Amino acid sequence: MEILDISLTDWVGYAAMATLLLSFLMKAVTKLRIVNSIGCLLFVIYGFMLEPAAKPIIITNAAILCVNLYYILKK
């Protein structure tokens, strides 16, 4: 499926990138971690959608997601 000649995989990658960038504009740390976690989750999905799967993208963003969730749930 392509929209504007951009594949669904690329759309997920762009959404992940935009969400991650948006998270760094947050002043409140908890809000930053929540938005950053969404971006990391999108990057994990994106990594699996790539052929072959991009293990460095998956591993790095899954680890960051776990760190974010730890600090979110710690409060």
Contacts in CASP RR format, 6 or more apart in sequence:
PFRMAT RR
TARGET T0000
AUTHOR 0000-0000-0000
METHOD contacts of the structure
MODEL  1
MEILDISLTDWVGYAAMATLLLSFLMKAVTKLRIVNSIGCLLFVIYGFML
EPAAKPIIITNAAILCVNLYYILKK
1 7 0 8 1.000
1 8 0 8 1.000
2 8 0 8 1.000
3 11 0 8 1.000
6 14 0 8 1.000
8 49 0 8 1.000
9 46 0 8 1.000
9 49 0 8 1.000
9 50 0 8 1.000
12 42 0 8 1.000
12 45 0 8 1.000
12 46 0 8 1.000
12 49 0 8 1.000
13 42 0 8 1.000
13 43 0 8 1.000
13 46 0 8 1.000
15 39 0 8 1.000
15 42 0 8 1.000
16 39 0 8 1.000
16 40 0 8 1.000
16 42 0 8 1.000
16 43 0 8 1.000
16 45 0 8 1.000
16 46 0 8 1.000
19 35 0 8 1.000
19 36 0 8 1.000
19 38 0 8 1.000
19 39 0 8 1.000
19 42 0 8 1.000
20 36 0 8 1.000
20 39 0 8 1.000
20 40 0 8 1.000
20 43 0 8 1.000
22 35 0 8 1.000
23 32 0 8 1.000
23 33 0 8 1.000
23 35 0 8 1.000
23 36 0 8 1.000
23 38 0 8 1.000
23 39 0 8 1.000
24 32 0 8 1.000
24 36 0 8 1.000
26 32 0 8 1.000
26 35 0 8 1.000
30 72 0 8 1.000
30 75 0 8 1.000
33 68 0 8 1.000
33 71 0 8 1.000
33 72 0 8 1.000
34 68 0 8 1.000
34 72 0 8 1.000
36 64 0 8 1.000
36 68 0 8 1.000
37 65 0 8 1.000
37 68 0 8 1.000
37 69 0 8 1.000
37 72 0 8 1.000
39 61 0 8 1.000
40 61 0 8 1.000
40 62 0 8 1.000
40 64 0 8 1.000
40 65 0 8 1.000
40 68 0 8 1.000
41 61 0 8 1.000
41 65 0 8 1.000
43 57 0 8 1.000
43 61 0 8 1.000
44 57 0 8 1.000
44 58 0 8 1.000
44 61 0 8 1.000
44 62 0 8 1.000
44 65 0 8 1.000
46 54 0 8 1.000
46 57 0 8 1.000
47 53 0 8 1.000
47 54 0 8 1.000
47 57 0 8 1.000
47 58 0 8 1.000
48 58 0 8 1.000
50 57 0 8 1.000
END
